[in-house]
């Protein structure tokens, strides 16, 4: 308890998350003992306190307006899911988890099904906590059971894992994962608390209400292709390129084409995007459909659901 109080009183981060608190806020301990001014405290305790270990809590600064969504605790795992609002109209899902290394296959299925449900709803997502999966190769993102179930969850939901240093002895047990639309900066594995190292990082959050810098691109739909052809057809290319090497010919042609497009193809202003140009809304829709079909196949394990997933995978290809 004294170590937990020390952590809460010395750190000044916007969010502080702790696993294996061994707290019993419904009996042995008082909320006032671990509360902190300026923060909202949410916790989940083990159903039974017959064994040591377990219990998770998270401090979130009041300005982030945290709203609790899911509190799930069994003897072997815990999930604490809340939403924060860094800016008006913006929601980010924060998920703190604990998974006991002795989880059975059935208990793991229930644990990952709950995470899958959380990830199936929109909004950027941060998942962090002690997964107790030391045998995952994070370079290749491959693992035998039980780590393969986490890899499947990550692949299905396009999650990135950011911790690449040991957090307990020589093992990476504590993980920080985000959806691809959320960025992590300055992640460090720092001081030891109990038998684990602390992890500190910054979450890059952009204000959706801030005006984004537009860029100008050629608007080919409004291009006057006939005038482009006419201008390029005026040149005598034998004279233009006479006695020039390949590099000089390329630069000369590039300049003439650029001049013609500037004259006869208007420009338009667009918002910058993190997605490549080929990543259309249709492709995004097909990928989402594939992910949803995979979730249904995992849940129901029937032949119709298998066929549905096969068709969804083919559609993406």
ChimeraX commands (.cxc) that place a marker at each C-alpha (Angstrom):
marker #1 position 0.00,0.00,0.00 radius 0.5
marker #1 position 2.82,2.42,0.84 radius 0.5
marker #1 position 4.47,1.80,-2.55 radius 0.5
marker #1 position 1.19,2.48,-4.33 radius 0.5
marker #1 position 0.75,5.76,-2.42 radius 0.5
marker #1 position 4.30,6.76,-3.37 radius 0.5
marker #1 position 3.64,6.13,-7.07 radius 0.5
marker #1 position 0.39,8.11,-7.01 radius 0.5
marker #1 position 1.91,11.05,-5.17 radius 0.5
marker #1 position 5.10,11.43,-7.23 radius 0.5
marker #1 position 3.91,11.00,-10.82 radius 0.5
marker #1 position 2.19,13.89,-12.59 radius 0.5
marker #1 position 1.13,12.25,-15.86 radius 0.5
marker #1 position -2.35,12.77,-17.30 radius 0.5
marker #1 position -2.98,9.01,-16.98 radius 0.5
marker #1 position -1.41,6.62,-14.44 radius 0.5
marker #1 position -2.22,2.92,-14.77 radius 0.5
marker #1 position -1.18,0.20,-12.31 radius 0.5
marker #1 position -1.57,-3.60,-12.33 radius 0.5
marker #1 position -1.43,-6.00,-9.40 radius 0.5
marker #1 position -2.45,-3.44,-6.80 radius 0.5
marker #1 position -3.68,-6.12,-4.33 radius 0.5
marker #1 position -6.34,-3.61,-3.30 radius 0.5
marker #1 position -9.75,-4.37,-1.81 radius 0.5
marker #1 position -11.65,-1.09,-2.00 radius 0.5
marker #1 position -14.87,-2.86,-1.04 radius 0.5
marker #1 position -13.51,-3.99,2.29 radius 0.5
marker #1 position -9.94,-3.75,3.55 radius 0.5
marker #1 position -8.93,-0.41,1.98 radius 0.5
marker #1 position -10.67,2.96,1.79 radius 0.5
marker #1 position -10.94,4.91,-1.50 radius 0.5
marker #1 position -9.60,7.97,0.34 radius 0.5
marker #1 position -6.32,6.13,0.89 radius 0.5
marker #1 position -5.55,6.03,-2.83 radius 0.5
marker #1 position -7.50,9.03,-4.17 radius 0.5
marker #1 position -5.55,11.96,-5.57 radius 0.5
marker #1 position -6.55,15.58,-6.06 radius 0.5
marker #1 position -7.25,16.52,-9.66 radius 0.5
marker #1 position -7.66,12.90,-10.78 radius 0.5
marker #1 position -10.58,10.53,-11.26 radius 0.5
marker #1 position -9.84,7.04,-9.96 radius 0.5
marker #1 position -11.28,3.87,-11.49 radius 0.5
marker #1 position -10.35,0.40,-10.30 radius 0.5
marker #1 position -11.23,-3.24,-10.69 radius 0.5
marker #1 position -10.50,-5.77,-7.93 radius 0.5
marker #1 position -10.25,-9.55,-8.06 radius 0.5
marker #1 position -13.55,-11.24,-7.16 radius 0.5
marker #1 position -11.74,-13.18,-4.44 radius 0.5
marker #1 position -8.89,-12.05,-2.21 radius 0.5
marker #1 position -7.91,-15.53,-1.13 radius 0.5
marker #1 position -4.76,-15.34,-3.26 radius 0.5
marker #1 position -2.15,-12.63,-3.61 radius 0.5
marker #1 position -1.94,-10.55,-6.74 radius 0.5
marker #1 position -4.46,-9.02,-9.07 radius 0.5
marker #1 position -6.34,-5.75,-9.01 radius 0.5
marker #1 position -5.89,-2.86,-11.45 radius 0.5
marker #1 position -6.48,0.86,-11.16 radius 0.5
marker #1 position -6.15,3.90,-13.33 radius 0.5
marker #1 position -5.90,7.60,-12.48 radius 0.5
marker #1 position -7.10,10.03,-15.15 radius 0.5
marker #1 position -6.96,13.81,-14.85 radius 0.5
marker #1 position -10.39,15.36,-14.45 radius 0.5
marker #1 position -9.89,17.61,-17.50 radius 0.5
marker #1 position -10.00,14.48,-19.72 radius 0.5
marker #1 position -13.58,13.73,-18.57 radius 0.5
marker #1 position -13.11,9.95,-18.15 radius 0.5
marker #1 position -16.21,7.79,-18.50 radius 0.5
marker #1 position -16.09,4.17,-17.38 radius 0.5
marker #1 position -17.41,1.67,-19.95 radius 0.5
marker #1 position -16.38,-1.83,-18.87 radius 0.5
marker #1 position -15.18,-3.31,-15.60 radius 0.5
marker #1 position -14.48,-7.01,-15.95 radius 0.5
marker #1 position -12.68,-9.17,-13.40 radius 0.5
marker #1 position -12.22,-12.91,-13.00 radius 0.5
marker #1 position -9.75,-14.86,-10.89 radius 0.5
marker #1 position -7.36,-14.88,-13.85 radius 0.5
marker #1 position -7.86,-11.61,-15.76 radius 0.5
marker #1 position -9.02,-8.00,-15.53 radius 0.5
marker #1 position -10.17,-5.45,-18.10 radius 0.5
marker #1 position -10.83,-1.81,-17.27 radius 0.5
marker #1 position -12.14,0.21,-20.24 radius 0.5
marker #1 position -12.90,3.93,-20.14 radius 0.5
marker #1 position -13.24,6.75,-22.66 radius 0.5
marker #1 position -11.50,10.11,-22.43 radius 0.5
marker #1 position -12.13,13.39,-24.26 radius 0.5
marker #1 position -8.87,15.29,-24.86 radius 0.5
marker #1 position -10.73,17.80,-27.05 radius 0.5
marker #1 position -14.41,18.62,-27.66 radius 0.5
marker #1 position -15.94,16.04,-29.98 radius 0.5
marker #1 position -12.96,13.66,-29.68 radius 0.5
marker #1 position -13.08,10.30,-27.90 radius 0.5
marker #1 position -10.16,7.95,-27.20 radius 0.5
marker #1 position -10.63,4.50,-25.67 radius 0.5
marker #1 position -8.22,3.65,-22.84 radius 0.5
marker #1 position -8.05,-0.03,-21.89 radius 0.5
marker #1 position -6.03,-1.37,-18.94 radius 0.5
marker #1 position -5.69,-5.16,-18.76 radius 0.5
marker #1 position -4.16,-7.86,-16.61 radius 0.5
marker #1 position -3.80,-11.48,-17.71 radius 0.5
marker #1 position -2.60,-14.18,-15.33 radius 0.5
marker #1 position 0.04,-16.51,-16.85 radius 0.5
marker #1 position -2.03,-19.55,-15.76 radius 0.5
marker #1 position -5.07,-18.63,-17.89 radius 0.5
marker #1 position -6.64,-21.64,-19.58 radius 0.5
marker #1 position -7.52,-21.67,-23.29 radius 0.5
marker #1 position -11.20,-21.07,-22.47 radius 0.5
marker #1 position -10.34,-18.20,-20.10 radius 0.5
marker #1 position -8.12,-16.68,-22.80 radius 0.5
marker #1 position -10.95,-16.93,-25.35 radius 0.5
marker #1 position -13.28,-15.00,-23.03 radius 0.5
marker #1 position -10.55,-12.42,-22.31 radius 0.5
marker #1 position -9.77,-11.75,-25.99 radius 0.5
marker #1 position -13.46,-11.81,-26.97 radius 0.5
marker #1 position -14.02,-8.90,-24.57 radius 0.5
marker #1 position -11.11,-6.95,-26.10 radius 0.5
marker #1 position -12.41,-7.75,-29.57 radius 0.5
marker #1 position -15.80,-6.29,-28.69 radius 0.5
marker #1 position -14.14,-3.10,-27.38 radius 0.5
marker #1 position -12.12,-2.79,-30.59 radius 0.5
marker #1 position -15.16,-3.35,-32.81 radius 0.5
marker #1 position -16.52,0.10,-31.96 radius 0.5
marker #1 position -15.03,3.25,-33.54 radius 0.5
marker #1 position -12.52,5.66,-31.95 radius 0.5
marker #1 position -8.77,5.55,-31.45 radius 0.5
marker #1 position -7.73,2.98,-28.86 radius 0.5
marker #1 position -4.86,2.50,-26.40 radius 0.5
marker #1 position -4.49,-0.91,-24.73 radius 0.5
marker #1 position -1.87,-1.40,-22.02 radius 0.5
marker #1 position -1.09,-3.76,-19.19 radius 0.5
marker #1 position 0.54,-6.99,-18.06 radius 0.5
marker #1 position -0.23,-9.78,-20.55 radius 0.5
marker #1 position 2.30,-12.27,-19.12 radius 0.5
marker #1 position 3.25,-13.62,-22.57 radius 0.5
marker #1 position 7.06,-13.93,-22.55 radius 0.5
marker #1 position 7.45,-16.14,-25.64 radius 0.5
marker #1 position 6.16,-13.78,-28.34 radius 0.5
marker #1 position 8.80,-12.80,-30.89 radius 0.5
marker #1 position 8.03,-9.11,-31.35 radius 0.5
marker #1 position 10.43,-8.80,-34.27 radius 0.5
marker #1 position 8.45,-11.28,-36.38 radius 0.5
marker #1 position 5.13,-10.94,-34.48 radius 0.5
marker #1 position 4.93,-14.71,-34.19 radius 0.5
marker #1 position 4.18,-16.97,-31.25 radius 0.5
marker #1 position 2.94,-20.40,-30.29 radius 0.5
marker #1 position -0.08,-20.69,-27.98 radius 0.5
marker #1 position -1.05,-18.92,-25.81 radius 0.5
marker #1 position 0.63,-15.86,-27.36 radius 0.5
marker #1 position -0.79,-16.64,-30.81 radius 0.5
marker #1 position -4.24,-15.50,-29.66 radius 0.5
marker #1 position -2.93,-12.02,-28.91 radius 0.5
marker #1 position -1.17,-11.92,-32.30 radius 0.5
marker #1 position -4.47,-12.88,-33.98 radius 0.5
marker #1 position -6.25,-10.07,-32.13 radius 0.5
marker #1 position -3.59,-7.58,-33.19 radius 0.5
marker #1 position -3.61,-8.67,-36.84 radius 0.5
marker #1 position -7.40,-8.63,-37.02 radius 0.5
marker #1 position -7.66,-5.14,-35.54 radius 0.5
marker #1 position -4.48,-3.58,-37.00 radius 0.5
marker #1 position -2.86,-2.98,-33.60 radius 0.5
marker #1 position 0.73,-1.82,-33.12 radius 0.5
marker #1 position 2.81,-2.93,-30.11 radius 0.5
marker #1 position 5.37,-0.37,-28.94 radius 0.5
marker #1 position 7.40,-1.97,-26.11 radius 0.5
marker #1 position 10.64,-3.59,-27.25 radius 0.5
marker #1 position 12.61,-3.78,-23.98 radius 0.5
marker #1 position 12.20,-6.27,-21.10 radius 0.5
marker #1 position 9.82,-5.16,-18.37 radius 0.5
marker #1 position 10.42,-8.07,-15.96 radius 0.5
marker #1 position 13.81,-9.78,-15.91 radius 0.5
marker #1 position 14.53,-10.60,-19.58 radius 0.5
marker #1 position 10.89,-10.77,-20.66 radius 0.5
marker #1 position 8.56,-8.28,-22.34 radius 0.5
marker #1 position 5.41,-8.89,-20.27 radius 0.5
marker #1 position 3.94,-5.38,-20.11 radius 0.5
marker #1 position 2.66,-4.12,-23.45 radius 0.5
marker #1 position 1.44,-0.86,-24.96 radius 0.5
marker #1 position -0.71,-1.22,-28.08 radius 0.5
marker #1 position -2.54,1.32,-30.22 radius 0.5
marker #1 position -4.74,1.38,-33.26 radius 0.5
marker #1 position -2.95,2.71,-36.33 radius 0.5
marker #1 position -4.59,6.14,-36.04 radius 0.5
marker #1 position -2.94,6.79,-32.65 radius 0.5
marker #1 position 0.77,7.58,-32.18 radius 0.5
marker #1 position 3.15,6.96,-29.25 radius 0.5
marker #1 position 6.18,9.17,-28.60 radius 0.5
marker #1 position 9.14,8.87,-26.25 radius 0.5
marker #1 position 8.34,5.45,-24.80 radius 0.5
marker #1 position 10.78,4.49,-22.02 radius 0.5
marker #1 position 11.08,1.48,-19.74 radius 0.5
marker #1 position 12.07,3.20,-16.51 radius 0.5
marker #1 position 12.28,2.56,-12.75 radius 0.5
marker #1 position 11.40,-0.74,-11.13 radius 0.5
marker #1 position 8.19,-0.96,-9.13 radius 0.5
marker #1 position 7.70,-4.29,-7.38 radius 0.5
marker #1 position 9.14,-6.88,-9.78 radius 0.5
marker #1 position 8.23,-5.00,-12.99 radius 0.5
marker #1 position 9.67,-1.93,-14.71 radius 0.5
marker #1 position 7.50,1.13,-15.22 radius 0.5
marker #1 position 6.68,2.29,-18.76 radius 0.5
marker #1 position 6.32,5.99,-19.55 radius 0.5
marker #1 position 5.26,7.49,-22.88 radius 0.5
marker #1 position 3.41,10.34,-24.54 radius 0.5
marker #1 position 0.24,9.87,-26.50 radius 0.5
marker #1 position 0.12,12.10,-29.58 radius 0.5
marker #1 position -3.36,13.58,-29.73 radius 0.5
marker #1 position -4.35,16.05,-32.42 radius 0.5
marker #1 position -7.21,18.47,-31.87 radius 0.5
marker #1 position -9.84,17.63,-34.54 radius 0.5
marker #1 position -11.18,21.17,-34.22 radius 0.5
marker #1 position -7.86,22.77,-35.25 radius 0.5
marker #1 position -7.70,23.92,-38.82 radius 0.5
marker #1 position -5.50,21.58,-40.83 radius 0.5
marker #1 position -3.06,22.91,-43.41 radius 0.5
marker #1 position -4.44,22.21,-46.88 radius 0.5
marker #1 position -2.23,21.38,-49.84 radius 0.5
marker #1 position -2.78,22.03,-53.54 radius 0.5
marker #1 position -2.85,19.24,-56.10 radius 0.5
marker #1 position -3.69,19.05,-59.81 radius 0.5
marker #1 position -7.40,18.56,-60.47 radius 0.5
marker #1 position -7.28,16.13,-63.40 radius 0.5
marker #1 position -11.08,15.90,-63.62 radius 0.5
marker #1 position -11.16,19.53,-64.75 radius 0.5
marker #1 position -8.09,19.28,-67.02 radius 0.5
marker #1 position -8.25,20.58,-70.59 radius 0.5
marker #1 position -6.42,17.66,-72.17 radius 0.5
marker #1 position -6.82,18.99,-75.72 radius 0.5
marker #1 position -4.91,22.19,-74.88 radius 0.5
marker #1 position -2.21,20.14,-73.09 radius 0.5
marker #1 position -1.76,18.04,-76.26 radius 0.5
marker #1 position -1.80,21.17,-78.44 radius 0.5
marker #1 position 0.91,22.92,-76.42 radius 0.5
marker #1 position 3.15,19.84,-76.28 radius 0.5
marker #1 position 2.60,19.33,-80.04 radius 0.5
marker #1 position 4.09,22.71,-80.92 radius 0.5
marker #1 position 7.67,21.65,-80.18 radius 0.5
marker #1 position 10.13,20.19,-82.67 radius 0.5
marker #1 position 11.52,17.45,-80.44 radius 0.5
marker #1 position 14.37,16.55,-82.82 radius 0.5
marker #1 position 15.71,20.07,-82.47 radius 0.5
marker #1 position 14.78,20.34,-78.78 radius 0.5
marker #1 position 16.64,17.17,-77.78 radius 0.5
marker #1 position 19.48,17.31,-80.32 radius 0.5
marker #1 position 22.98,16.63,-78.95 radius 0.5
marker #1 position 21.68,16.02,-75.40 radius 0.5
marker #1 position 22.35,13.03,-73.15 radius 0.5
marker #1 position 19.58,10.99,-71.47 radius 0.5
marker #1 position 19.56,13.08,-68.29 radius 0.5
marker #1 position 19.33,16.36,-70.21 radius 0.5
marker #1 position 16.53,14.99,-72.41 radius 0.5
marker #1 position 14.59,13.89,-69.33 radius 0.5
marker #1 position 14.90,17.28,-67.61 radius 0.5
marker #1 position 13.89,19.13,-70.81 radius 0.5
marker #1 position 10.79,16.97,-71.33 radius 0.5
marker #1 position 9.88,17.16,-67.64 radius 0.5
marker #1 position 9.98,20.97,-67.76 radius 0.5
marker #1 position 7.84,21.18,-70.93 radius 0.5
marker #1 position 5.21,18.78,-69.51 radius 0.5
marker #1 position 5.12,20.63,-66.16 radius 0.5
marker #1 position 4.65,23.93,-68.00 radius 0.5
marker #1 position 1.77,22.56,-70.07 radius 0.5
marker #1 position -0.01,21.07,-67.04 radius 0.5
marker #1 position 0.36,24.31,-65.09 radius 0.5
marker #1 position -1.23,26.21,-68.00 radius 0.5
marker #1 position -4.19,23.90,-68.62 radius 0.5
marker #1 position -4.88,21.83,-65.47 radius 0.5
marker #1 position -6.39,23.75,-62.54 radius 0.5
marker #1 position -5.45,23.01,-58.94 radius 0.5
marker #1 position -7.60,22.18,-55.95 radius 0.5
marker #1 position -7.03,22.31,-52.18 radius 0.5
marker #1 position -7.26,19.05,-50.23 radius 0.5
marker #1 position -6.77,18.00,-46.62 radius 0.5
marker #1 position -3.60,15.97,-46.01 radius 0.5
marker #1 position -4.21,12.33,-45.11 radius 0.5
marker #1 position -2.10,9.64,-43.44 radius 0.5
marker #1 position -3.44,7.02,-45.84 radius 0.5
marker #1 position -1.78,6.33,-49.21 radius 0.5
marker #1 position -3.65,7.58,-52.31 radius 0.5
marker #1 position -4.84,4.09,-53.29 radius 0.5
marker #1 position -6.50,3.51,-49.88 radius 0.5
marker #1 position -10.06,4.39,-50.88 radius 0.5
marker #1 position -13.27,4.30,-48.84 radius 0.5
marker #1 position -14.25,1.12,-50.69 radius 0.5
marker #1 position -11.02,-0.62,-49.65 radius 0.5
marker #1 position -11.56,0.54,-46.07 radius 0.5
marker #1 position -15.12,-0.83,-46.15 radius 0.5
marker #1 position -13.94,-4.21,-47.46 radius 0.5
marker #1 position -11.22,-4.48,-44.79 radius 0.5
marker #1 position -13.74,-3.69,-42.06 radius 0.5
marker #1 position -16.10,-6.32,-43.47 radius 0.5
marker #1 position -13.26,-8.87,-43.42 radius 0.5
marker #1 position -12.50,-8.07,-39.77 radius 0.5
marker #1 position -16.15,-8.38,-38.76 radius 0.5
marker #1 position -16.51,-11.70,-40.58 radius 0.5
marker #1 position -13.40,-13.00,-38.77 radius 0.5
marker #1 position -14.88,-12.02,-35.40 radius 0.5
marker #1 position -18.12,-13.83,-36.23 radius 0.5
marker #1 position -16.19,-16.91,-37.38 radius 0.5
marker #1 position -14.19,-16.98,-34.14 radius 0.5
marker #1 position -17.35,-16.63,-32.08 radius 0.5
marker #1 position -19.67,-19.11,-33.84 radius 0.5
marker #1 position -17.32,-21.55,-35.65 radius 0.5
marker #1 position -19.92,-22.61,-38.26 radius 0.5
marker #1 position -19.54,-23.46,-41.94 radius 0.5
marker #1 position -21.68,-20.48,-43.15 radius 0.5
marker #1 position -19.50,-18.12,-41.12 radius 0.5
marker #1 position -16.36,-19.74,-42.54 radius 0.5
marker #1 position -17.65,-19.23,-46.09 radius 0.5
marker #1 position -18.58,-15.63,-45.28 radius 0.5
marker #1 position -15.01,-14.99,-44.08 radius 0.5
marker #1 position -13.49,-16.64,-47.18 radius 0.5
marker #1 position -15.59,-14.40,-49.48 radius 0.5
marker #1 position -14.65,-11.31,-47.41 radius 0.5
marker #1 position -10.92,-12.16,-47.70 radius 0.5
marker #1 position -11.21,-12.64,-51.46 radius 0.5
marker #1 position -13.00,-9.32,-51.82 radius 0.5
marker #1 position -10.08,-7.49,-50.16 radius 0.5
marker #1 position -7.53,-9.15,-52.50 radius 0.5
marker link #1:1,2 radius 0.2
marker link #1:2,3 radius 0.2
marker link #1:3,4 radius 0.2
marker link #1:4,5 radius 0.2
marker link #1:5,6 radius 0.2
marker link #1:6,7 radius 0.2
marker link #1:7,8 radius 0.2
marker link #1:8,9 radius 0.2
marker link #1:9,10 radius 0.2
marker link #1:10,11 radius 0.2
marker link #1:11,12 radius 0.2
marker link #1:12,13 radius 0.2
marker link #1:13,14 radius 0.2
marker link #1:14,15 radius 0.2
marker link #1:15,16 radius 0.2
marker link #1:16,17 radius 0.2
marker link #1:17,18 radius 0.2
marker link #1:18,19 radius 0.2
marker link #1:19,20 radius 0.2
marker link #1:20,21 radius 0.2
marker link #1:21,22 radius 0.2
marker link #1:22,23 radius 0.2
marker link #1:23,24 radius 0.2
marker link #1:24,25 radius 0.2
marker link #1:25,26 radius 0.2
marker link #1:26,27 radius 0.2
marker link #1:27,28 radius 0.2
marker link #1:28,29 radius 0.2
marker link #1:29,30 radius 0.2
marker link #1:30,31 radius 0.2
marker link #1:31,32 radius 0.2
marker link #1:32,33 radius 0.2
marker link #1:33,34 radius 0.2
marker link #1:34,35 radius 0.2
marker link #1:35,36 radius 0.2
marker link #1:36,37 radius 0.2
marker link #1:37,38 radius 0.2
marker link #1:38,39 radius 0.2
marker link #1:39,40 radius 0.2
marker link #1:40,41 radius 0.2
marker link #1:41,42 radius 0.2
marker link #1:42,43 radius 0.2
marker link #1:43,44 radius 0.2
marker link #1:44,45 radius 0.2
marker link #1:45,46 radius 0.2
marker link #1:46,47 radius 0.2
marker link #1:47,48 radius 0.2
marker link #1:48,49 radius 0.2
marker link #1:49,50 radius 0.2
marker link #1:50,51 radius 0.2
marker link #1:51,52 radius 0.2
marker link #1:52,53 radius 0.2
marker link #1:53,54 radius 0.2
marker link #1:54,55 radius 0.2
marker link #1:55,56 radius 0.2
marker link #1:56,57 radius 0.2
marker link #1:57,58 radius 0.2
marker link #1:58,59 radius 0.2
marker link #1:59,60 radius 0.2
marker link #1:60,61 radius 0.2
marker link #1:61,62 radius 0.2
marker link #1:62,63 radius 0.2
marker link #1:63,64 radius 0.2
marker link #1:64,65 radius 0.2
marker link #1:65,66 radius 0.2
marker link #1:66,67 radius 0.2
marker link #1:67,68 radius 0.2
marker link #1:68,69 radius 0.2
marker link #1:69,70 radius 0.2
marker link #1:70,71 radius 0.2
marker link #1:71,72 radius 0.2
marker link #1:72,73 radius 0.2
marker link #1:73,74 radius 0.2
marker link #1:74,75 radius 0.2
marker link #1:75,76 radius 0.2
marker link #1:76,77 radius 0.2
marker link #1:77,78 radius 0.2
marker link #1:78,79 radius 0.2
marker link #1:79,80 radius 0.2
marker link #1:80,81 radius 0.2
marker link #1:81,82 radius 0.2
marker link #1:82,83 radius 0.2
marker link #1:83,84 radius 0.2
marker link #1:84,85 radius 0.2
marker link #1:85,86 radius 0.2
marker link #1:86,87 radius 0.2
marker link #1:87,88 radius 0.2
marker link #1:88,89 radius 0.2
marker link #1:89,90 radius 0.2
marker link #1:90,91 radius 0.2
marker link #1:91,92 radius 0.2
marker link #1:92,93 radius 0.2
marker link #1:93,94 radius 0.2
marker link #1:94,95 radius 0.2
marker link #1:95,96 radius 0.2
marker link #1:96,97 radius 0.2
marker link #1:97,98 radius 0.2
marker link #1:98,99 radius 0.2
marker link #1:99,100 radius 0.2
marker link #1:100,101 radius 0.2
marker link #1:101,102 radius 0.2
marker link #1:102,103 radius 0.2
marker link #1:103,104 radius 0.2
marker link #1:104,105 radius 0.2
marker link #1:105,106 radius 0.2
marker link #1:106,107 radius 0.2
marker link #1:107,108 radius 0.2
marker link #1:108,109 radius 0.2
marker link #1:109,110 radius 0.2
marker link #1:110,111 radius 0.2
marker link #1:111,112 radius 0.2
marker link #1:112,113 radius 0.2
marker link #1:113,114 radius 0.2
marker link #1:114,115 radius 0.2
marker link #1:115,116 radius 0.2
marker link #1:116,117 radius 0.2
marker link #1:117,118 radius 0.2
marker link #1:118,119 radius 0.2
marker link #1:119,120 radius 0.2
marker link #1:120,121 radius 0.2
marker link #1:121,122 radius 0.2
marker link #1:122,123 radius 0.2
marker link #1:123,124 radius 0.2
marker link #1:124,125 radius 0.2
marker link #1:125,126 radius 0.2
marker link #1:126,127 radius 0.2
marker link #1:127,128 radius 0.2
marker link #1:128,129 radius 0.2
marker link #1:129,130 radius 0.2
marker link #1:130,131 radius 0.2
marker link #1:131,132 radius 0.2
marker link #1:132,133 radius 0.2
marker link #1:133,134 radius 0.2
marker link #1:134,135 radius 0.2
marker link #1:135,136 radius 0.2
marker link #1:136,137 radius 0.2
marker link #1:137,138 radius 0.2
marker link #1:138,139 radius 0.2
marker link #1:139,140 radius 0.2
marker link #1:140,141 radius 0.2
marker link #1:141,142 radius 0.2
marker link #1:142,143 radius 0.2
marker link #1:143,144 radius 0.2
marker link #1:144,145 radius 0.2
marker link #1:145,146 radius 0.2
marker link #1:146,147 radius 0.2
marker link #1:147,148 radius 0.2
marker link #1:148,149 radius 0.2
marker link #1:149,150 radius 0.2
marker link #1:150,151 radius 0.2
marker link #1:151,152 radius 0.2
marker link #1:152,153 radius 0.2
marker link #1:153,154 radius 0.2
marker link #1:154,155 radius 0.2
marker link #1:155,156 radius 0.2
marker link #1:156,157 radius 0.2
marker link #1:157,158 radius 0.2
marker link #1:158,159 radius 0.2
marker link #1:159,160 radius 0.2
marker link #1:160,161 radius 0.2
marker link #1:161,162 radius 0.2
marker link #1:162,163 radius 0.2
marker link #1:163,164 radius 0.2
marker link #1:164,165 radius 0.2
marker link #1:165,166 radius 0.2
marker link #1:166,167 radius 0.2
marker link #1:167,168 radius 0.2
marker link #1:168,169 radius 0.2
marker link #1:169,170 radius 0.2
marker link #1:170,171 radius 0.2
marker link #1:171,172 radius 0.2
marker link #1:172,173 radius 0.2
marker link #1:173,174 radius 0.2
marker link #1:174,175 radius 0.2
marker link #1:175,176 radius 0.2
marker link #1:176,177 radius 0.2
marker link #1:177,178 radius 0.2
marker link #1:178,179 radius 0.2
marker link #1:179,180 radius 0.2
marker link #1:180,181 radius 0.2
marker link #1:181,182 radius 0.2
marker link #1:182,183 radius 0.2
marker link #1:183,184 radius 0.2
marker link #1:184,185 radius 0.2
marker link #1:185,186 radius 0.2
marker link #1:186,187 radius 0.2
marker link #1:187,188 radius 0.2
marker link #1:188,189 radius 0.2
marker link #1:189,190 radius 0.2
marker link #1:190,191 radius 0.2
marker link #1:191,192 radius 0.2
marker link #1:192,193 radius 0.2
marker link #1:193,194 radius 0.2
marker link #1:194,195 radius 0.2
marker link #1:195,196 radius 0.2
marker link #1:196,197 radius 0.2
marker link #1:197,198 radius 0.2
marker link #1:198,199 radius 0.2
marker link #1:199,200 radius 0.2
marker link #1:200,201 radius 0.2
marker link #1:201,202 radius 0.2
marker link #1:202,203 radius 0.2
marker link #1:203,204 radius 0.2
marker link #1:204,205 radius 0.2
marker link #1:205,206 radius 0.2
marker link #1:206,207 radius 0.2
marker link #1:207,208 radius 0.2
marker link #1:208,209 radius 0.2
marker link #1:209,210 radius 0.2
marker link #1:210,211 radius 0.2
marker link #1:211,212 radius 0.2
marker link #1:212,213 radius 0.2
marker link #1:213,214 radius 0.2
marker link #1:214,215 radius 0.2
marker link #1:215,216 radius 0.2
marker link #1:216,217 radius 0.2
marker link #1:217,218 radius 0.2
marker link #1:218,219 radius 0.2
marker link #1:219,220 radius 0.2
marker link #1:220,221 radius 0.2
marker link #1:221,222 radius 0.2
marker link #1:222,223 radius 0.2
marker link #1:223,224 radius 0.2
marker link #1:224,225 radius 0.2
marker link #1:225,226 radius 0.2
marker link #1:226,227 radius 0.2
marker link #1:227,228 radius 0.2
marker link #1:228,229 radius 0.2
marker link #1:229,230 radius 0.2
marker link #1:230,231 radius 0.2
marker link #1:231,232 radius 0.2
marker link #1:232,233 radius 0.2
marker link #1:233,234 radius 0.2
marker link #1:234,235 radius 0.2
marker link #1:235,236 radius 0.2
marker link #1:236,237 radius 0.2
marker link #1:237,238 radius 0.2
marker link #1:238,239 radius 0.2
marker link #1:239,240 radius 0.2
marker link #1:240,241 radius 0.2
marker link #1:241,242 radius 0.2
marker link #1:242,243 radius 0.2
marker link #1:243,244 radius 0.2
marker link #1:244,245 radius 0.2
marker link #1:245,246 radius 0.2
marker link #1:246,247 radius 0.2
marker link #1:247,248 radius 0.2
marker link #1:248,249 radius 0.2
marker link #1:249,250 radius 0.2
marker link #1:250,251 radius 0.2
marker link #1:251,252 radius 0.2
marker link #1:252,253 radius 0.2
marker link #1:253,254 radius 0.2
marker link #1:254,255 radius 0.2
marker link #1:255,256 radius 0.2
marker link #1:256,257 radius 0.2
marker link #1:257,258 radius 0.2
marker link #1:258,259 radius 0.2
marker link #1:259,260 radius 0.2
marker link #1:260,261 radius 0.2
marker link #1:261,262 radius 0.2
marker link #1:262,263 radius 0.2
marker link #1:263,264 radius 0.2
marker link #1:264,265 radius 0.2
marker link #1:265,266 radius 0.2
marker link #1:266,267 radius 0.2
marker link #1:267,268 radius 0.2
marker link #1:268,269 radius 0.2
marker link #1:269,270 radius 0.2
marker link #1:270,271 radius 0.2
marker link #1:271,272 radius 0.2
marker link #1:272,273 radius 0.2
marker link #1:273,274 radius 0.2
marker link #1:274,275 radius 0.2
marker link #1:275,276 radius 0.2
marker link #1:276,277 radius 0.2
marker link #1:277,278 radius 0.2
marker link #1:278,279 radius 0.2
marker link #1:279,280 radius 0.2
marker link #1:280,281 radius 0.2
marker link #1:281,282 radius 0.2
marker link #1:282,283 radius 0.2
marker link #1:283,284 radius 0.2
marker link #1:284,285 radius 0.2
marker link #1:285,286 radius 0.2
marker link #1:286,287 radius 0.2
marker link #1:287,288 radius 0.2
marker link #1:288,289 radius 0.2
marker link #1:289,290 radius 0.2
marker link #1:290,291 radius 0.2
marker link #1:291,292 radius 0.2
marker link #1:292,293 radius 0.2
marker link #1:293,294 radius 0.2
marker link #1:294,295 radius 0.2
marker link #1:295,296 radius 0.2
marker link #1:296,297 radius 0.2
marker link #1:297,298 radius 0.2
marker link #1:298,299 radius 0.2
marker link #1:299,300 radius 0.2
marker link #1:300,301 radius 0.2
marker link #1:301,302 radius 0.2
marker link #1:302,303 radius 0.2
marker link #1:303,304 radius 0.2
marker link #1:304,305 radius 0.2
marker link #1:305,306 radius 0.2
marker link #1:306,307 radius 0.2
marker link #1:307,308 radius 0.2
marker link #1:308,309 radius 0.2
marker link #1:309,310 radius 0.2
marker link #1:310,311 radius 0.2
marker link #1:311,312 radius 0.2
marker link #1:312,313 radius 0.2
marker link #1:313,314 radius 0.2
marker link #1:314,315 radius 0.2
marker link #1:315,316 radius 0.2
marker link #1:316,317 radius 0.2
view
